[in-house]
Amino acid sequence: MTAATKILHRNLLVYRRTFRGSLFSSFVTPLLYLTAMGVGLGKLVTVDVSSLPAGDYLHFLGPGILAASCMQSAVFESTFPIMGKIMWRRNYEAMLATPLEVRDILGGELLWIGFRMVLISSVFLVVLTLFRIPTSPLAVLAVPAAAMTGTAFSAAIISFAATQRNDAGFAWMFRFVINPLFLFSGTFFPLSRLPDWIEWVAASTPLYHGVALVRGVVLNDAQTLAGWPWHIAYLLAFTAIFAFIAHRLLSRRLAK
C-alpha cells in the first residue's frame, strides 16, 4: 500500500459509517433535478437542441447536470472537510508526525475525492438510464469523465482552502465562482445563446469541458465528441497545475 492510498483507506473507513445516506442523496438529487427541470420546466423553455440525437431539453440537461453535480460535490469535499483537517481537528498535523509527507496527504485526498466522484456519477448515470437519456454504450465513459471534472476542481479548491484562516472565503467563492460556473458553462443552455465575448470566457472554464465531454459520450453526439482530446487535455493540465499549487500552499501552511 502506497502512502497516498493509506490516506484513501483512512477516508474509506470513515465513509463506511455514512455511505448509506450519501448514496441515497446521490440518487434523489438527480431524480429531483431531472423531474423538476428536465420534465417540468423543460416543457416551458425552448432551447435549440435539434442537433442532438434525442433533440429535447431533458436529454440536453441530464448530462450537463451530471458533470455540474460532480463539480459541486468535489467543491464541498474540498472546502470545509479540508479546512477541518488543517485547523479544527488537525488531522494533517497528526499525519505529518508519521512518515507521511504533504504530497502523500494531497495525493490521498485527490484519490478519495476521485473515488467519491466515481460513486456519485455512477448513481447519477443509473438515474439518467431510468429516464432513457443515454443513447449508446459509450455512456459508461461519463463516469470517468465526470470524475476527472470533479478532481480538477478539487485540486483548485484545496489550493484555495490552504490559504484560508476561516470559512468566510468559502461563501464568496460559492457566490461568485461556483454558482456562475454552474449557470454559465453549458449546463442549462448552449453557449451559443450568450454574447460572443461571454461565450469565449465560458468556454475557457473547466466545467465547460467536463459538460461537453460527458454530454458527448452520454448522447453519442459526434459533433461534441470531436473535441474530446482537447477536453481531456485541458482537464488533466488543469488538475496537474493546481495539484502543484496545492502542494506548495499546503506545505507552507502545515509547516507553521
N, C-alpha and C positions, 0 to 999 in steps of 0.2 A: 504494500500500500504506500503510494507516494505521499509526501507531506500535504499537498493540496487536497488529495482525496480524504485525508483524515479530517479536514475541516468539513468537507461534504458529508462524511459519515456522521460527524457530530451534529450537523444540522438535520440530517435524516432522523437521528434518534429523537431530537426534539420534535420534529414534524410528526413522528409516529403518534404523538398524543392528540394531534389536532387535524389529521388529514381528512377525517370523515366530513367534518364541517366545511373544510375548504373545497373538497371535491363536490359537495352539494351546491355550494355557492357558484362554483365554476360551471355547473350545469344550469342553474337557474338564471344566472346573469345573461348568457347569450339567448336563452329561451325568451326572456322578457324583452331584450333588445330587438330580436327579430320579429316577435309578435307585435310589439307596440310600434316600432319604426318601420320595419320591413313590410309587414302585412297591413297594419293600421294606417300609419302616416304615408306609406308607400302608395296607397290608393289616391292620395290627395296631391301628390307632387308629380311634376313632370320633369324627368331627367333623361337626356338623350343617351340611352344605353343600348341603342339599336345594334351597335357593332358587337355586343357581347352575345355569346351563344344562346343564352336564355332570353335576353332582351327585356328584363323587367327590373324594377328597383330592388326587390328583395334579393335577387341574385347579385346585383351590384353591391349592395350594402353588406351582405353577410361576410365575404372575405375581408373587406375593409375593417369591419368591427373586430374580426378575429385578430388581425395584426395590431389594431389600436388597443385592444384589451390586453394583449401581451405587453405592449408598451406601458400601459398604466400599472399593471401588476408588477412589472420589473421595477418601475419607479417607486412604488410603495415598498417593495422589498429592499430597496437601496437607500431609503431615507431614514425613517425612524429606527428600524432594526439595526442599521449600521451605526447610527449615532449612539444608540443604546449600548452597543458593544464597545464603542470608543470611550464614551463619557459616563454613562449612568451605571451600567453593570460591569464595565471594564473587562469584558471577556478577552479582548485582544491583549490587554496588559498581561493577563494570566497566560495566554497562549505564547506570548513572546518570552515568558520565563522558562519555556521549554525549548527544545532545539528548533522549533518552528521560526520562520522568518516572515517578514512582511509580504514578500512575494507569494509565500505559501498561503497566507491568510487571504490575500486578494484572489489568487487562483482558485482557492476553495470556495470563496463566496460567489465568484462568477460561475463556477461549476454548479453550485447549488441553485443559483437563480436560473441558469440554463435548464437544469432539471425541472424546476418549477414551471418554466415556460413550456416545456415538453408536455407536462401533465395538463396544464391549462389549455393549451392549443389542441391536444388530443380530445379532451372532453368537448371543446368548442366544435371541433370537426364532426364529432358524433351528432351534435345538435344541428349543424348545417346539413348533415345527411338526412336527419329526420325531416327537414324542410325541402329535401330533394334539390339542394343547391349544387353540390359537386357534379360535374359533367363527365369526369373521366377518372381512372385510377391515379392519375397524376396528383389528385387532391391530397394524397398522403404526404406529399412533399411540402404541403403547407405547414406541417408540424415543425420540421427543422427550419423552414423559412421564418416562421413566427418566433421560434426560439432564438434564432440569430438576431432578429429585430429587438427582442426584449433584452438580450445580453448586451447588445450595443448600447442601449440606453442605460443599462445597469452600470457599465463601465464609466459613462459620463456622470451619472448621478452619484456614484461612490466618490468620484473626484470632488464633486461639489460638497457632499456630506463631510468629507475630510477637512474642509475649511471652515465649517460652521461651529459656532460656540453655543448656539441654542437653536430651537426649531423654528424660529421666526422666518428664516430664509426659505424654508420649505413652502410656506404659504405663498410667498411671492413667486417661487418657481412654478408651483402648480397653476397659479393665476395667470402668469404672463408668459410661460413657456409651454407647459404640458397641455393646458386647455386649448390654446391656439393651435398647437400641433394636431391635437385630436380633431379639431374642427376643419382645419385648412390643409390637410395633407392627402386629399383624395379619398378620404374615408366615406364621406356622405354625398359627394358630388364630384364630377370630373373637374380637374384643374382648369380645363379649357373654359369653364364658366367664369374664371377670375380674370381681372386685367392682366395684360401680358407681363408687366414687371412683377406683380404679386405671384403670378404663376411660376416664374423663374425662381423666386425666393422659396416658394413652397416645394418645388421640385428638387431643391438642394437639401432638404431635410431628411434625416434617416427614416422617419416614419413613412414618407412618400415611397421610398424604395422598398420598405417592408410591405406596404399595402400593395404596391404594384406586383411584387414577387408572389405574394400569397394569392392575390386575385387572379394572376395569370395561371397558376397551377390548379387552383380550385375550379376555374371556369374553362381551363384548357384554351385560353384565348391567345392565338398565335401572335397578334399584334403586341400584346402586353409581354408575352414570353420572349419576344425578340430581344429585349433588353436585359435578359436575366444575368448575363455575365457582368454587366455594369452594376446592376443592383447588388449582386453578391460581393463584388469587389469593393463597392462603397461601404457596405455594412462591415466587412472584415477590416477594412482600413480604419473605419471609424472606431471599431472596438479596439484595435491594436493601439491606436494613438491615445485613446482615453484610458486604456489599461496602463500604458506607460505613465501618463499623467497621474492616474490614481495611485500608482505605486510610489511615485515621488512625493505626493502630498500626504499619503498615509505614513510613509517613512518619516517625514518631517513632523507630522502630528504625534505619532506614537513615540518618537524619540524624546518628547518633552515630559 
